[in-house]
Amino acid sequence: MEFALNTNNFLRLTALEDLHKNEKGDPFKILIGTILSSRTRDENTTQALIKLFKKYKGVKEISKANLGDIREEISSVGFYNIKASRIKEVANIIESKFHGQVPDDAEELLKLPGVGRKTANCVLVYAFQKSAIPVDTHVHRICNRLGIVNTKGPEGTEKELSTSVDKKHWIRLNSAFVRYGQNICLPLKPKCNYCNLRPICKYYKENKDDIEARKKV
């Protein structure tokens, strides 16, 4: 399946695009940034990441850090108590098992505590530039709205996309959908009138009359 999301006009980078650019694709920072980003606004994730790595320079220092200090540095993110424990556990494993280097293999990443498929795939894409499909809430929502998939959860969406989307698109799929989800296909009140995918959108076809009526008000 071919798709064309025009995100060229969205100047703001996503949190993970920003991480990839500013941290020069540092795998450990991208891994920690992805853990921090769960259920957290981009700006709060960025703030926590900057504070954390200003105090601790890398895997070894975080693995030896006091858990309470980690909590304090990342307190701007949601569920920071749980995330602090996960970050320390992850750092300990990477330092002891992988000699301080984040693995670039999905199976090994998934063995890390608190790392699910989305996080593992984000690390593969944004840190290692490997083909993978990170499915977050934006990707899952938009793909179901468009009618590209009909799934109940992110793992089902990833599975269907991996068979229907050409592999050459996988690396840029997440950033394209996240940008579109933040600017056009919003969780509530999507901006259908500004969307260039209306002709193929299942949601728009099913709600066209209501959308057009609101446009006239």
N, C-alpha and C positions, 0 to 999 in steps of 0.2 A: 504493500500500500504506500502510495506517495501522499505527503501532506505538505501544506505550505502555510505556516503561520508567519505573518508579517510582523516581526518584532523590532524592525529597524528603527522605528520612531520612539521606542522605549529606551531612553538614555540611561536610566538607572539600572545598574547591574543587580542581579540577584545576589543574595548573601554568599552563595557558593561560588558564583562567578567572581565576586569581589575577593573572596578568599584565595581563589586560584591565581588571580592577578597580583594581589598585594603580597601574598606569602610565597610567590614564585612556585606554586604547586606543592608546597611542603606537605607531604602525606600525613604527618602526625598532626599538624595544625588543622588540616582539612578534616581529618577523622574527629578530632576533638570539637571542631566547629560544628560538624554535623550532629554530634551527640548533643551539644548545647542548643542547637536550633530547634529541636523537637518541641512543638507547642509553644514557641517563643517568637516574638517579633524580630525581624532582621536586625534592627538597630540595637536591641538588647543583647542579641547574640554577639554582634560585633563588639559591643562595649565589654562584655564578659571575656571574650577571647583576648582582646587587647590587654586587659588587666591581668589575666592569668599568665600570659606569656611575657609580660613586662616583669613579673616577679620570678617566673620560672622559665629558664631558657630552653628546655626541651624535655625529652622523655625521662632521662635519668633524674633530673631535679624534681619533676612532678611525682615520679615513683617514690621518692624519698620525702615528699612534702607532708606536712601535717594536714590531716583531713579537714580540720576546722578552718585552716588557712585557705584551702582550696574552696571551701564553701563560701567564705567571705569574698573571695575574688570573683566568683561567678554568681553572686546573689541577685544580679539583675535578670537572670533567666528563670523561667518557670521550672518547678520541681528541682531546684538547685541542690537540695540535700541528696536526693537520689543520684543526680548527675555527678555530683562531686565524688561519691563513692565509686561510680562507674569509671570516671576518669582516672582515679588512682589505681583501680584494679587493672584497667586497660594498660596504663603506663607500666605497671609492674610486670605484666605478661609480655609486653613488647620488649621491655628491657631485658628480662631474664630468658625468654624463649627465642626471641628474634634478634637479639643483640642490638636493640635500639632502633631497628628498622621496621616500619609498618609493612606487613605482607601485602603483596599485590595480587593475591589470589582470593577469590570469593569464598571458598570453603574455609580458609584460614581466618579470614576476617569475620565470618559468621560465628566462629568459635569464641570470639572475644565477648565478654559480658556486656549486655546492653546493645550489641550491634545486630540489627536486623537486616533484612534484604535491602531496604531503602538506603540505610547508612553504608552498607558494604558497597552497593552500586555507586553511591555518590563518591566514595573514595576511589573506586576504579576509574570513574569518568573524570573527576576534577583533579585528582592527584596523579594518576598514572596515564590518563588519556586512553583508557582501554574501553572498548565497546561494551556498554551495559545500559540498562534502562532503570534509573532511579524513579520509583513511583511514589510521589508524595500526594498530599491532598489535592493540589492543583492538577496534576497529571490524571489522577483517578477521576476527579470531578469533570474535567473538560472532555476527556475521552468518552465518558458515559453520556454527557450532554450531547456531544456531536453524534453519538451513535456508532463510534468506531469500535467500542466494546460494549458489552452488557454484563457487568460484573458487580459483585457485592463488596469486594475488598481489593486493596492494592496488589496483593499477590496474584489474584486472578487477572487483574489488569496487566501486570507485568507479563504474565504468561501469554495472554492473547496478543499483546503488542509485539512480543518477541517473535511471534509467528507471522504477524501481518505487516510489520514495518521493516523495510529494507535495513539491513544492518549498518549501512553507511550513514543512516540518520541517527543511530542510537546515541552517540556522544552528545549531540546538540538537542536531543528531544526534551530532556528535563528543563534546560534553561529556557527553551522556547515556550513550553507550556507554563512554566512558573511566571515568566514575564507576562504572558497573555492572561493568566489567572489573576495577577496582581493589578492589571490595568483595564482589561476588557471583560473577561468571563469571571466576574466576581462571584464569591460564594452566594451572596444575596443580591438581588436586583442586578443581574448581569447586563452589561451595556450592549444589548443585541443590536441596537440601531447603529453602532459604530463598528460592528464585527463584519469582517469580510468573508467569514465562513458561513453566513446565514444560508446561502443556497444549499449547503450540504448538512446543515445542523438539524438533528432530530428534535432537540428542545425547541428551536425556533419554529419549526414546522408545526409542532404540537401546540404552541402557545402564540402563534402569529397574530391572531385577532386581538388578544389582550395586550400584546406588546405594541401593536400599531395603534390601539385605542389610547394607551398611555402616552404615546408619542404626540397625539393631537391635543392632549390636555395642556 
